[in-house]
């Protein structure tokens, strides 16, 4: 379940039901999200890229690869299309290639035929499985060629500083500091959901990974109505303990981007699996 699903379904968190409008946010983030709850602000290209990133997530789940593979695939996908124009390449072929490449980068390789079969079944659920024929062989060759193309377009810079490790550190530190009654509350799961959802949009390539992880942590705590223990007596805000040079306005802008992502997601007919 995504973070947005948790909110819109009024999932019980921290002992109470918190719909979106009751979440306490920095002023800039709050004002940025009140303009519209139904109108999509994404361009047609951003909507298509989001749908294709959702396709990557669906295929990654079916292939049972880890969240890092899925996140890396989405990151490669968005980095590639930040360099080239969408109309020049088939986005689903690029998505399949990024997923195949990411599995090798994260040293959990999947077979190319499995990527092709899962992608085909996801895109064409009512069609029979692909036969091993000339069309299939051509598709294999296409993915191999695209793999080299993506590597070259990205100058073989295929990994980056993942925000996941920062979030793990933040949550571990906060959990050890929190009173015992917070141990069973879902803010950690909510934070992971938020961070993973960020890889469905360009948020994952536009922001510093440590700050993105901190914004996910901040939003999770606010949505679960959890206050950092003894914060009112601290010399500086808890987030500056993790990132010295971050300001509340930085967190505010990131939270606004995340909430805008969720609002646009509800306004877009996202990729669904029958």
N, C-alpha and C positions, 0 to 999 in steps of 0.2 A: 504494500500500500504506500503510495506517495504521500509526502507531507500535505499536499493540497487535499487529498482524499481524507486525511485525518481531520483537517479543519472543516471542510464542507460537510462532512458527515457528523460533525459535532462529536467526534470520538472523545471518550472520557480520558482526560490527561490530568495528572497531578490532583486527582480527587475531584475534578470538576469539569464541566463541558465548556470549552472556550471557542466560540465561533470567531471568525477572522476579525470582525470589527472590535472585539474585546481585547485583542493583543496589544500590549503596550510597546510602542516603537519609538525610536527617536523621531523628532518632529519632522525632519525632512523626509524620512521614509514614509511616515504616516500620511503626510500631505500628498506625496507622490502617488499613493495608491487609492485615493478617494475620488479621483476624477471619473473613473468608469469601472464597473465590475463586469461589463459584458462586451465592450467594444475592443476588438483586437487592434493593437498598435503595431504589430509586426507587418513588414512588407511581404509581398507574395513570395519572395525568395526566402525570407526568414521562416515563413510558415512551411515551405517545402523542406528546408533544411531540418526544421524541428521534426517533421513527420519522418524524415529519413533517419534522423538520430534515434527516434522512437523505434524504428525498424531495427536498428543496430541493437538496441536494448532487448527487444523481443527475441532476436536471433541469439544473442549472448545467453539469455536465460534458457532457451531451448538447448543450446550447446553445453549448458552447465559449466560455463567458464566463470571465473571469479569477477568481482566488481572492478578490480584493477584492469583486467583485460577489456571489459566493457568501457571503462572510463578512458583508457588509452585509445581505444578504437574511435570513440567520439571525439577525443582531442585531435587525433590524426585527421579525422574527417573535417573538422572545423578549421584546422590549420591549413589543410589543402585548399578548401574553398575560400579561405581568406587571401589566397594567392591567385587563384584562377577564377574564371567566371562560370557560374552554375550552368548556363546554357551550352557550354562547350563540352560538358562531360555528363554521362549518365550517373546520377547521384547514387543509384542503388548498386551499380557496379563498383563505384568508389567505396561505398559503405561495406560491401562484402569484402573488398580487398583490405580495407582498414581493419576489419575484424580478424581476418586471417593473419595480417601482419602483426597486429597487437598480441595475438596469442603466441606468436613466436618471440616477440620482444619480451613478454612476461614469462617466457620459458614454460608455457603450458600449451604447446602447439596442438592445434586441431587439424585434422586432415582436410585438404582443400575440397574433397568431394563431400565431406560433411557440411562444410560452409555452404557450398552450392546447393545441396539438397535441402538444407534447412531454409535457406533464403528462398528457394523456389517454392517450397511448401507454404512458407509464410505469405509470399506475394500471390500465389495461385493455389489457394487451399482446395479448390474443387477440381483441379486438373490432376491427371495421373502423375506418378513420379517420373522424373527425367530418365530417359533411356540413355545408355552409354552409346552414343552415336556421334556423328560429325558435329552436331550442334553442341553436345556436351563437351567434346574435345575443344571446340572453339571457345567455349566459355572458360574452360580451364586455362587456355592460352591467354585469354583476355585478362584474367585475374593476375596471372604471372607477369604480364607486361605492365599492368597497372601498378603492381607492387613496386617494380623498378621505377616507374614514373613518379609515384608518390615519394619514394626515397630520394630521388633526384630533386624534386620540387622543394622538398623540405631540407635539402642539403644534408641528408642522412642524419639530421637531428630528430631522432624518433622517440626520445624520452624527455621528460621534463620533471620538474620538482613537484611531485604529487601533493595535493592538499590533504590527502588521507592521513599521512603520517603526522601532520600538524594537528589535525582534528583528534587523532588518537591521543596525542600528548596533552592537548587541552582538556579533553574529557577525563583522562586518567587523573590529571592534577586536580580538576574540580571535584571529581568524585571522592578523592582522598580528603579533600577539604570540607566537603558537605557533611552535615549531620546525618546520622544513620537512617533517619526516616525517609531520606531522598533516594536510598539505594534501589528501591523497587519502582521508582518513577521512570517514565519512558523517555526522558529528555535525551539520553544517549542515542536511542534508536531513531528518534525524531531528527536529531542532528545529522546522523548518517544518511537518512532519507533525503534531507534537504541537500546535502553535499552531492549525493549521487544524482539527484534530479538536475543539478546545475550543469551536468554534462550533456543535457539534452539541448542546450542553447550555447550561444557564443560567450556566455558568462565564463565558461571554463577557460577560454583563451584570452579574455580581456582583463583579467584581474590577477593580482599576486596570489599565489596558492595559499600562503599563510594567512592572508587577510580574508580570502574566501572561506577558509576553514573556520576562522574566528567569527565571521558573520553567520555561518550556519550554526555555530555553537550559541551565539547570542540569540538568534531567532528561536532556536529550540528552547532555551531557558525561558524566554519571554512567553512563548506559546504554551509552555507547561506551567507558567506562573511561578517560577522558582527564582528566588533572589539568592545571590551569592552570599554565603554565610559571612557575617561580620563586615560586610562591604561598607556599611555606614561609618565604621571606625578605621577604615584603611586610609593610608596616605595617598593612594592613587587608585583609579578604577581597576577592576580585575583584569580587564582586557589589556591594559598597559603592562601588566606583569608578563604577558605573553609576547606582545609586540610593542616595544617602547615608542616607536615613532608613529603609531596609529592614533587617529583622532576619532572622536565620536561621529564627526561628520563623514569620515571614511566608512565607518560601519553603517551609518545611515544610508549612504549611497548604495552600498552593497545590498543591504536589506531591501531597499527599494527595487533594485534590479531583480532580486529573487522573487519578491511578491508580484512584480509586473510579469515575470515569467509564468507564475501560477495563474494569474488572471488571464493572460493571453492563451494559456493552455486550455482553459475552459471555453474560450471563444473559438478555438480552432478544432476542426474535426480531425483529431489526432489519429495516428495509425493504430488500428485495432486488429486483433486476431480473432477470427470467427471461433 
